[in-house]
Amino acid sequence: MMQANQHYDSGLAYGVTVYWCTIAGAIIVLLGSVLALGLGWTVTPVEQQFTRVLQGQPLALNMQTMSADGVILIGLTLAIVSLVPAIMVSLPNLWRTGYRLVAVFGAANAVLIAAVTAYAFY
Amino acid sequence: MAAAVYMSIFVRVPELTLLIIVSLVGFGLVPLLVSYPPDLSLSLAALVGLTLGSFLLSLVIAIVAVVAGIGGGVIFTPIVLGFTSIDTLVVRATGLVVAMFSGLISAAPLLKRGLVDIRLVYVCALPTIIGGVLGAMAAFHLAASMGASADALVRLLLGLLLLGVAYVFIRGGGRNDYPKPQPSTGLAAILSLDMSYYESSLNGHVSYKVQRLGWAIGLFVLVGFIGGFFGLGGGWAMVPVLNLVMAVPLKAAAASSGVLLAIGNAAAIWPYIVYGALVPLLVAPWMLGQVAGGILGAHLLAHVKVRVVRRLLIAMLLLTAIKLIHRGIAGLTAVEVGLIL
Protein backbone atom coordinates (compact mmCIF):
# COMPACT_ATOMS: atom_id res chain seq x y z
CA MET A 1 0.00 0.00 0.00
CA MET A 2 2.97 2.31 0.49
CA GLN A 3 3.84 4.53 -2.41
CA ALA A 4 7.35 4.12 -3.76
CA ASN A 5 7.02 6.94 -6.32
CA GLN A 6 9.44 9.78 -5.77
CA HIS A 7 6.83 12.44 -6.47
CA TYR A 8 4.65 11.02 -3.65
CA ASP A 9 6.32 13.38 -1.14
CA SER A 10 5.34 16.39 -3.27
CA GLY A 11 1.68 15.42 -3.08
CA LEU A 12 1.94 14.86 0.65
CA ALA A 13 3.56 18.29 1.21
CA TYR A 14 0.77 19.94 -0.76
CA GLY A 15 -2.01 17.98 0.96
CA VAL A 16 -0.79 18.45 4.53
CA THR A 17 -0.28 22.22 4.10
CA VAL A 18 -3.75 22.72 2.65
CA TYR A 19 -5.34 20.39 5.23
CA TRP A 20 -4.14 22.24 8.32
CA CYS A 21 -4.66 25.72 6.83
CA THR A 22 -8.24 24.76 5.92
CA ILE A 23 -8.90 23.51 9.45
CA ALA A 24 -7.45 26.76 10.85
CA GLY A 25 -9.64 28.70 8.41
CA ALA A 26 -12.71 26.69 9.48
CA ILE A 27 -12.10 27.55 13.15
CA ILE A 28 -11.83 31.27 12.28
CA VAL A 29 -15.05 31.01 10.21
CA LEU A 30 -16.81 29.34 13.14
CA LEU A 31 -15.62 32.09 15.48
CA GLY A 32 -16.93 34.73 13.06
CA SER A 33 -20.32 32.98 12.82
CA VAL A 34 -20.73 32.80 16.59
CA LEU A 35 -19.71 36.46 16.93
CA ALA A 36 -22.23 37.44 14.25
CA LEU A 37 -25.15 35.33 15.40
CA GLY A 38 -24.49 35.63 19.14
CA LEU A 39 -23.28 39.20 19.53
CA GLY A 40 -24.63 40.74 16.34
CA TRP A 41 -21.18 42.16 15.56
CA THR A 42 -21.96 42.88 11.91
CA VAL A 43 -22.21 46.08 9.87
CA THR A 44 -25.58 45.02 8.39
CA PRO A 45 -27.87 43.48 11.09
CA VAL A 46 -27.95 39.67 11.01
CA GLU A 47 -31.74 39.35 10.61
CA GLN A 48 -31.71 41.92 7.83
CA GLN A 49 -29.01 39.97 5.98
CA PHE A 50 -30.93 36.69 6.19
CA THR A 51 -34.31 38.24 5.41
CA ARG A 52 -33.02 40.04 2.32
CA VAL A 53 -31.10 36.98 1.08
CA LEU A 54 -34.06 34.63 1.57
CA GLN A 55 -36.35 37.07 -0.25
CA GLY A 56 -34.01 37.01 -3.23
CA GLN A 57 -32.89 40.62 -2.94
CA PRO A 58 -29.31 41.48 -3.86
CA LEU A 59 -27.21 42.29 -0.83
CA ALA A 60 -24.43 44.86 -1.10
CA LEU A 61 -22.65 44.25 2.19
CA ASN A 62 -20.51 46.94 3.71
CA MET A 63 -17.61 44.61 4.43
CA GLN A 64 -15.24 45.70 7.19
CA THR A 65 -12.34 43.69 8.56
CA MET A 66 -13.30 44.61 12.13
CA SER A 67 -16.65 42.83 12.05
CA ALA A 68 -17.83 39.23 12.23
CA ASP A 69 -18.36 39.27 8.42
CA GLY A 70 -14.71 40.29 8.05
CA VAL A 71 -13.58 37.52 10.42
CA ILE A 72 -15.48 34.92 8.35
CA LEU A 73 -13.92 36.30 5.18
CA ILE A 74 -10.44 36.10 6.74
CA GLY A 75 -11.04 32.41 7.54
CA LEU A 76 -12.19 31.69 3.99
CA THR A 77 -9.27 33.63 2.53
CA LEU A 78 -6.74 31.78 4.69
CA ALA A 79 -7.96 28.42 3.39
CA ILE A 80 -8.12 29.52 -0.25
CA VAL A 81 -4.79 31.36 -0.29
CA SER A 82 -3.05 28.43 1.47
CA LEU A 83 -3.07 26.77 -1.96
CA VAL A 84 -0.24 29.06 -3.07
CA PRO A 85 2.33 28.08 -0.40
CA ALA A 86 1.07 24.48 -0.53
CA ILE A 87 1.83 24.27 -4.24
CA MET A 88 5.17 26.06 -3.80
CA VAL A 89 6.44 23.66 -1.10
CA SER A 90 5.64 20.69 -3.32
CA LEU A 91 7.55 21.99 -6.35
CA PRO A 92 11.25 21.55 -5.35
CA ASN A 93 10.79 17.79 -4.97
CA LEU A 94 8.96 17.52 -8.31
CA TRP A 95 11.78 19.48 -9.95
CA ARG A 96 14.51 17.31 -8.36
CA THR A 97 12.80 14.06 -9.35
CA GLY A 98 12.78 15.04 -13.02
CA TYR A 99 9.19 16.22 -13.47
CA ARG A 100 10.29 19.72 -14.38
CA LEU A 101 7.53 20.50 -16.86
CA VAL A 102 4.91 19.39 -14.32
CA ALA A 103 6.60 21.66 -11.75
CA VAL A 104 6.26 24.54 -14.23
CA PHE A 105 2.52 23.77 -14.53
CA GLY A 106 2.30 23.79 -10.72
CA ALA A 107 4.13 27.12 -10.47
CA ALA A 108 1.82 28.62 -13.09
CA ASN A 109 -1.20 27.51 -11.01
CA ALA A 110 0.23 29.18 -7.90
CA VAL A 111 1.07 32.41 -9.77
CA LEU A 112 -2.39 32.56 -11.34
CA ILE A 113 -4.20 32.05 -8.01
CA ALA A 114 -1.93 34.60 -6.30
CA ALA A 115 -2.45 37.12 -9.12
CA VAL A 116 -6.27 36.87 -9.10
CA THR A 117 -6.30 37.06 -5.28
CA ALA A 118 -4.04 40.13 -5.29
CA TYR A 119 -6.22 41.75 -7.96
CA ALA A 120 -9.34 41.09 -5.86
CA PHE A 121 -7.83 42.82 -2.83
CA TYR A 122 -6.42 45.64 -4.95
CA MET B 1 -20.19 -2.48 9.58
CA ALA B 2 -20.84 1.09 8.40
CA ALA B 3 -21.20 2.26 12.00
CA ALA B 4 -17.86 0.64 12.89
CA VAL B 5 -16.15 2.39 9.96
CA TYR B 6 -17.62 5.74 11.03
CA MET B 7 -16.56 5.26 14.64
CA SER B 8 -13.01 4.28 13.70
CA ILE B 9 -12.71 7.47 11.59
CA PHE B 10 -13.70 9.62 14.55
CA VAL B 11 -11.04 7.92 16.69
CA ARG B 12 -8.31 8.04 14.02
CA VAL B 13 -8.99 11.67 13.04
CA PRO B 14 -9.38 13.60 16.31
CA GLU B 15 -9.39 16.98 14.52
CA LEU B 16 -12.58 15.93 12.70
CA THR B 17 -14.29 14.96 15.96
CA LEU B 18 -13.18 18.21 17.52
CA LEU B 19 -14.37 20.30 14.56
CA ILE B 20 -17.85 18.74 14.56
CA ILE B 21 -18.23 19.07 18.35
CA VAL B 22 -16.97 22.68 18.39
CA SER B 23 -19.28 23.60 15.48
CA LEU B 24 -22.37 22.08 17.11
CA VAL B 25 -21.54 23.57 20.52
CA GLY B 26 -20.69 26.96 18.95
CA PHE B 27 -23.98 27.22 17.05
CA GLY B 28 -25.85 25.75 20.03
CA LEU B 29 -24.45 28.44 22.33
CA VAL B 30 -25.67 31.29 20.14
CA PRO B 31 -29.08 31.67 21.89
CA LEU B 32 -27.28 32.07 25.25
CA LEU B 33 -24.93 34.76 23.90
CA VAL B 34 -27.47 36.95 22.14
CA SER B 35 -27.07 40.55 23.25
CA TYR B 36 -28.67 42.50 20.42
CA PRO B 37 -32.34 43.50 20.12
CA PRO B 38 -34.34 40.82 18.26
CA ASP B 39 -36.01 41.64 14.96
CA LEU B 40 -39.59 40.45 14.53
CA SER B 41 -39.07 39.56 10.86
CA LEU B 42 -36.92 36.48 11.66
CA SER B 43 -36.80 34.84 15.09
CA LEU B 44 -33.55 33.78 16.73
CA ALA B 45 -34.68 30.16 16.69
CA ALA B 46 -35.20 30.40 12.92
CA LEU B 47 -31.72 31.92 12.46
CA VAL B 48 -29.98 29.23 14.51
CA GLY B 49 -32.11 26.50 12.91
CA LEU B 50 -31.24 27.76 9.43
CA THR B 51 -27.52 27.87 10.28
CA LEU B 52 -27.43 24.44 11.96
CA GLY B 53 -29.58 22.94 9.20
CA SER B 54 -27.22 24.35 6.54
CA PHE B 55 -24.22 22.89 8.41
CA LEU B 56 -25.72 19.39 8.64
CA LEU B 57 -26.99 19.41 5.04
CA SER B 58 -23.58 20.59 3.86
CA LEU B 59 -21.92 17.77 5.79
CA VAL B 60 -24.07 15.15 4.02
CA ILE B 61 -23.53 16.81 0.62
CA ALA B 62 -19.75 16.79 1.18
CA ILE B 63 -19.69 13.06 1.95
CA VAL B 64 -21.67 12.26 -1.23
CA ALA B 65 -19.59 14.75 -3.25
CA VAL B 66 -16.21 13.31 -2.22
CA VAL B 67 -17.29 9.69 -2.66
CA ALA B 68 -18.76 10.40 -6.12
CA GLY B 69 -15.94 12.83 -7.03
CA ILE B 70 -18.36 15.49 -8.23
CA GLY B 71 -17.84 18.40 -5.82
CA GLY B 72 -20.70 19.67 -3.69
CA GLY B 73 -21.56 22.58 -6.00
CA VAL B 74 -23.46 20.42 -8.46
CA ILE B 75 -25.75 19.30 -5.62
CA PHE B 76 -25.99 22.58 -3.69
CA THR B 77 -26.46 25.14 -6.48
CA PRO B 78 -29.31 23.46 -8.41
CA ILE B 79 -31.21 22.54 -5.23
CA VAL B 80 -31.04 26.07 -3.77
CA LEU B 81 -31.75 27.71 -7.14
CA GLY B 82 -34.62 25.35 -7.81
CA PHE B 83 -36.33 25.46 -4.44
CA THR B 84 -35.59 28.96 -3.00
CA SER B 85 -35.80 32.55 -4.22
CA ILE B 86 -32.25 33.49 -3.22
CA ASP B 87 -30.47 35.71 -5.77
CA THR B 88 -28.68 33.52 -8.32
CA LEU B 89 -25.31 35.30 -7.93
CA VAL B 90 -25.41 34.76 -4.14
CA VAL B 91 -26.25 31.07 -4.66
CA ARG B 92 -23.52 30.62 -7.25
CA ALA B 93 -20.89 32.27 -5.03
CA THR B 94 -21.86 29.97 -2.14
CA GLY B 95 -21.93 27.04 -4.59
CA LEU B 96 -18.29 27.65 -5.51
CA VAL B 97 -17.30 27.61 -1.81
CA VAL B 98 -19.25 24.38 -1.37
CA ALA B 99 -17.58 22.93 -4.47
CA MET B 100 -14.03 23.73 -3.45
CA PHE B 101 -13.81 23.17 0.32
CA SER B 102 -14.48 19.43 0.35
CA GLY B 103 -11.72 19.19 -2.26
CA LEU B 104 -9.31 21.28 -0.18
CA ILE B 105 -9.73 19.19 2.96
CA SER B 106 -9.89 15.77 1.31
CA ALA B 107 -6.63 16.31 -0.60
CA ALA B 108 -4.32 15.13 2.20
CA PRO B 109 -6.02 11.78 2.95
CA LEU B 110 -6.46 10.98 -0.75
CA LEU B 111 -2.87 11.93 -1.67
CA LYS B 112 -1.56 9.98 1.32
CA ARG B 113 -3.43 6.87 0.16
CA GLY B 114 -2.01 7.32 -3.34
CA LEU B 115 -5.45 7.59 -4.97
CA VAL B 116 -4.54 11.02 -6.34
CA ASP B 117 -1.37 11.83 -8.27
CA ILE B 118 -0.28 15.43 -7.76
CA ARG B 119 1.27 15.57 -11.28
CA LEU B 120 -2.11 14.92 -12.88
CA VAL B 121 -3.73 17.57 -10.66
CA TYR B 122 -1.21 20.31 -11.49
CA VAL B 123 -1.39 19.70 -15.25
CA CYS B 124 -5.21 19.71 -15.36
CA ALA B 125 -5.69 22.59 -12.88
CA LEU B 126 -4.16 25.29 -15.10
CA PRO B 127 -6.82 25.20 -17.87
CA THR B 128 -9.54 24.81 -15.22
CA ILE B 129 -8.42 27.98 -13.41
CA ILE B 130 -8.36 29.99 -16.64
CA GLY B 131 -11.83 28.74 -17.65
CA GLY B 132 -13.19 29.31 -14.12
CA VAL B 133 -12.16 32.97 -13.95
CA LEU B 134 -13.57 33.63 -17.44
CA GLY B 135 -16.84 31.92 -16.43
CA ALA B 136 -17.21 33.95 -13.23
CA MET B 137 -16.58 37.20 -15.13
CA ALA B 138 -19.14 36.18 -17.78
CA ALA B 139 -21.72 35.57 -15.04
CA PHE B 140 -21.47 39.19 -13.87
CA HIS B 141 -21.50 40.50 -17.43
CA LEU B 142 -24.75 38.60 -18.10
CA ALA B 143 -26.33 39.79 -14.85
CA ALA B 144 -25.44 43.42 -15.65
CA SER B 145 -26.63 43.33 -19.26
CA MET B 146 -29.85 41.30 -18.87
CA GLY B 147 -31.12 42.28 -15.42
CA ALA B 148 -33.94 40.17 -13.93
CA SER B 149 -34.38 37.88 -16.93
CA ALA B 150 -30.77 36.71 -16.45
CA ASP B 151 -31.96 34.88 -13.31
CA ALA B 152 -34.60 32.93 -15.20
CA LEU B 153 -32.23 32.24 -18.09
CA VAL B 154 -29.57 30.89 -15.71
CA ARG B 155 -32.15 28.57 -14.07
CA LEU B 156 -33.33 27.30 -17.47
CA LEU B 157 -29.79 26.73 -18.82
CA LEU B 158 -28.71 25.05 -15.60
CA GLY B 159 -31.75 22.74 -15.74
CA LEU B 160 -30.87 21.69 -19.28
CA LEU B 161 -27.23 21.23 -18.30
CA LEU B 162 -28.22 19.00 -15.38
CA LEU B 163 -30.26 16.80 -17.71
CA GLY B 164 -27.06 16.31 -19.74
CA VAL B 165 -25.05 15.55 -16.60
CA ALA B 166 -27.63 12.98 -15.46
CA TYR B 167 -27.44 11.40 -18.92
CA VAL B 168 -23.62 11.14 -18.64
CA PHE B 169 -23.95 9.35 -15.28
CA ILE B 170 -26.72 7.03 -16.58
CA ARG B 171 -24.82 6.18 -19.76
CA GLY B 172 -21.46 5.78 -18.02
CA GLY B 173 -22.89 3.14 -15.66
CA GLY B 174 -20.20 0.89 -14.18
CA ARG B 175 -18.12 0.69 -17.33
CA ASN B 176 -14.61 2.14 -17.62
CA ASP B 177 -13.79 1.35 -14.01
CA TYR B 178 -10.34 0.18 -15.10
CA PRO B 179 -9.53 1.40 -18.66
CA LYS B 180 -7.00 -0.78 -20.51
CA PRO B 181 -3.55 0.91 -20.28
CA GLN B 182 -2.13 2.03 -23.62
CA PRO B 183 1.14 3.85 -24.35
CA SER B 184 0.95 7.62 -23.78
CA THR B 185 1.46 9.88 -26.78
CA GLY B 186 2.02 13.61 -27.35
CA LEU B 187 2.07 15.92 -24.34
CA ALA B 188 1.24 13.08 -21.90
CA ALA B 189 4.35 11.20 -23.06
CA ILE B 190 6.53 14.33 -22.74
CA LEU B 191 5.28 14.85 -19.19
CA SER B 192 5.84 11.12 -18.33
CA LEU B 193 2.38 10.75 -16.80
CA ASP B 194 2.56 7.00 -16.01
CA MET B 195 0.77 6.39 -12.73
CA SER B 196 -0.50 3.72 -10.35
CA TYR B 197 -2.48 3.38 -7.13
CA TYR B 198 -3.26 0.63 -4.65
CA GLU B 199 -6.76 -0.83 -5.17
CA SER B 200 -7.88 -2.51 -1.96
CA SER B 201 -10.73 -4.43 -3.64
CA LEU B 202 -8.21 -6.04 -6.04
CA ASN B 203 -5.48 -6.29 -3.39
CA GLY B 204 -2.93 -4.92 -5.84
CA HIS B 205 -1.69 -1.89 -7.73
CA VAL B 206 -3.58 -0.57 -10.76
CA SER B 207 -1.32 1.06 -13.36
CA TYR B 208 -2.53 3.56 -15.92
CA LYS B 209 -1.12 5.89 -18.56
CA VAL B 210 -2.73 9.23 -19.31
CA GLN B 211 -4.20 9.51 -22.85
CA ARG B 212 -5.32 12.41 -25.08
CA LEU B 213 -4.00 15.15 -22.78
CA GLY B 214 -4.30 17.86 -25.47
CA TRP B 215 -8.04 17.22 -25.89
CA ALA B 216 -8.48 17.03 -22.14
CA ILE B 217 -6.83 20.45 -21.62
CA GLY B 218 -9.33 22.02 -24.03
CA LEU B 219 -12.20 20.30 -22.23
CA PHE B 220 -10.94 21.46 -18.83
CA VAL B 221 -11.09 25.11 -20.00
CA LEU B 222 -14.75 24.50 -20.95
CA VAL B 223 -15.51 22.66 -17.69
CA GLY B 224 -13.88 25.48 -15.70
CA PHE B 225 -15.93 28.08 -17.60
CA ILE B 226 -19.25 26.31 -16.97
CA GLY B 227 -18.31 25.66 -13.34
CA GLY B 228 -17.35 29.30 -12.75
CA PHE B 229 -20.41 30.63 -14.59
CA PHE B 230 -23.02 28.47 -12.80
CA GLY B 231 -21.21 28.12 -9.46
CA LEU B 232 -21.23 24.34 -9.85
CA GLY B 233 -17.51 23.84 -9.50
CA GLY B 234 -17.29 21.42 -12.39
CA GLY B 235 -16.47 18.13 -10.67
CA TRP B 236 -19.47 16.49 -12.35
CA ALA B 237 -17.71 16.89 -15.73
CA MET B 238 -14.16 16.31 -14.50
CA VAL B 239 -14.79 12.65 -13.68
CA PRO B 240 -16.02 11.83 -17.23
CA VAL B 241 -13.10 13.80 -18.78
CA LEU B 242 -10.51 12.06 -16.57
CA ASN B 243 -12.10 8.63 -16.96
CA LEU B 244 -13.47 8.56 -20.51
CA VAL B 245 -11.00 10.88 -22.29
CA MET B 246 -7.78 10.48 -20.29
CA ALA B 247 -8.28 6.77 -19.39
CA VAL B 248 -7.80 7.32 -15.65
CA PRO B 249 -9.45 4.50 -13.60
CA LEU B 250 -12.82 5.55 -12.17
CA LYS B 251 -11.83 5.55 -8.50
CA ALA B 252 -8.65 7.57 -9.16
CA ALA B 253 -10.66 9.92 -11.41
CA ALA B 254 -13.26 10.53 -8.67
CA ALA B 255 -10.55 11.20 -6.09
CA SER B 256 -8.48 13.45 -8.41
CA SER B 257 -11.55 15.41 -9.46
CA GLY B 258 -12.18 16.72 -5.93
CA VAL B 259 -8.56 17.82 -5.42
CA LEU B 260 -8.49 19.39 -8.89
CA LEU B 261 -11.73 21.20 -8.14
CA ALA B 262 -10.22 22.96 -5.12
CA ILE B 263 -7.36 24.45 -7.15
CA GLY B 264 -9.55 25.11 -10.19
CA ASN B 265 -12.10 27.16 -8.22
CA ALA B 266 -9.62 29.05 -6.04
CA ALA B 267 -9.39 31.85 -8.58
CA ALA B 268 -13.02 31.74 -9.81
CA ILE B 269 -14.34 32.58 -6.35
CA TRP B 270 -12.64 36.00 -6.24
CA PRO B 271 -14.79 37.82 -8.85
CA TYR B 272 -17.85 36.83 -6.77
CA ILE B 273 -16.22 38.21 -3.59
CA VAL B 274 -15.16 41.44 -5.33
CA TYR B 275 -18.71 42.06 -6.61
CA GLY B 276 -20.15 41.44 -3.11
CA ALA B 277 -22.09 38.29 -4.11
CA LEU B 278 -20.57 36.27 -1.29
CA VAL B 279 -22.53 36.67 1.97
CA PRO B 280 -20.12 35.50 4.71
CA LEU B 281 -22.83 34.63 7.24
CA LEU B 282 -24.65 32.48 4.68
CA VAL B 283 -21.45 30.80 3.48
CA ALA B 284 -20.02 30.00 6.94
CA PRO B 285 -22.14 26.94 7.91
CA TRP B 286 -21.81 25.55 4.38
CA MET B 287 -18.01 25.89 4.50
CA LEU B 288 -17.83 24.22 7.93
CA GLY B 289 -20.05 21.36 6.79
CA GLN B 290 -17.88 20.84 3.71
CA VAL B 291 -14.70 20.69 5.79
CA ALA B 292 -16.10 18.10 8.24
CA GLY B 293 -17.91 16.14 5.51
CA GLY B 294 -14.88 16.28 3.22
CA ILE B 295 -12.68 14.55 5.80
CA LEU B 296 -15.38 11.92 6.44
CA GLY B 297 -15.92 11.35 2.72
CA ALA B 298 -12.22 10.94 2.00
CA HIS B 299 -11.91 8.24 4.65
CA LEU B 300 -15.12 6.52 3.51
CA LEU B 301 -14.19 6.47 -0.18
CA ALA B 302 -12.49 3.08 0.18
CA HIS B 303 -15.51 1.50 1.91
CA VAL B 304 -18.60 2.92 0.17
CA LYS B 305 -20.31 1.32 -2.84
CA VAL B 306 -20.04 4.02 -5.50
CA ARG B 307 -22.99 2.46 -7.39
CA VAL B 308 -25.44 3.39 -4.64
CA VAL B 309 -24.19 6.98 -4.54
CA ARG B 310 -24.40 7.23 -8.32
CA ARG B 311 -28.07 6.14 -8.38
CA LEU B 312 -29.04 8.57 -5.66
CA LEU B 313 -27.26 11.32 -7.49
CA ILE B 314 -29.00 10.61 -10.80
CA ALA B 315 -32.43 10.72 -9.14
CA MET B 316 -31.63 14.01 -7.46
CA LEU B 317 -30.17 15.55 -10.63
CA LEU B 318 -33.27 14.67 -12.66
CA LEU B 319 -35.67 15.99 -10.02
CA THR B 320 -33.77 19.27 -9.68
CA ALA B 321 -33.40 19.67 -13.46
CA ILE B 322 -37.18 19.47 -13.94
CA LYS B 323 -37.75 22.03 -11.20
CA LEU B 324 -35.13 24.41 -12.64
CA ILE B 325 -36.46 24.18 -16.20
CA HIS B 326 -39.97 24.82 -14.90
CA ARG B 327 -38.88 27.91 -12.95
CA GLY B 328 -36.73 29.16 -15.84
CA ILE B 329 -39.58 28.93 -18.37
CA ALA B 330 -42.00 30.53 -15.90
CA GLY B 331 -39.57 33.42 -15.32
CA LEU B 332 -38.90 34.06 -19.02
CA THR B 333 -42.48 33.70 -20.32
CA ALA B 334 -44.48 34.76 -17.22
CA VAL B 335 -46.58 31.62 -17.76
CA GLU B 336 -47.02 29.56 -14.59
CA VAL B 337 -47.50 25.81 -15.16
CA GLY B 338 -48.50 23.64 -12.19
CA LEU B 339 -45.80 21.24 -10.97
CA ILE B 340 -45.96 18.91 -7.96
CA LEU B 341 -42.36 19.37 -6.73
Interface residues (C-beta under 8 A of the other chain):
Chain A: M1 Q3 N5 H7 Y8 S10 G11 L12 Y14 G15 V16 V18 Y19 T22 I23 A26 I27 V29 L30 L31 G32 S33 V34 A36 L37 G38 L39 G40 T42 P45 V46 E47 Q48 Q49 F50 T51 V53 L54 Q55 G56 Q57 P58 L59 A60 L61 M63 A68 D69 G70 I72 L73 G75 L76 A79 I80 S82 L83 I87 S90 L94 G98 Y99 L101 V102 A103 F105 G106 A108 N109 L112 I113 V116 T117 Y119 A120
Chain B: E15 L19 V22 S23 G26 F27 L29 V30 L32 L33 V34 S35 Y36 P38 D39 S41 L42 L47 V48 L50 T51 T84 S85 I86 D87 L89 V90 V97 M100 F101 L104 I105 A107 A108 P109 L110 L111 K112 R113 G114 V116 D117 I118 R119 Y122 V123 A125 L126 I129 I130 V133 I190 L191 S192 S196 Y198 S200 A262 I263 A266 A267 I269 W270 P271 I273 V274 G276 L278 V279 P280 L281 L282 V283 A284 P285 M287 L288 V291
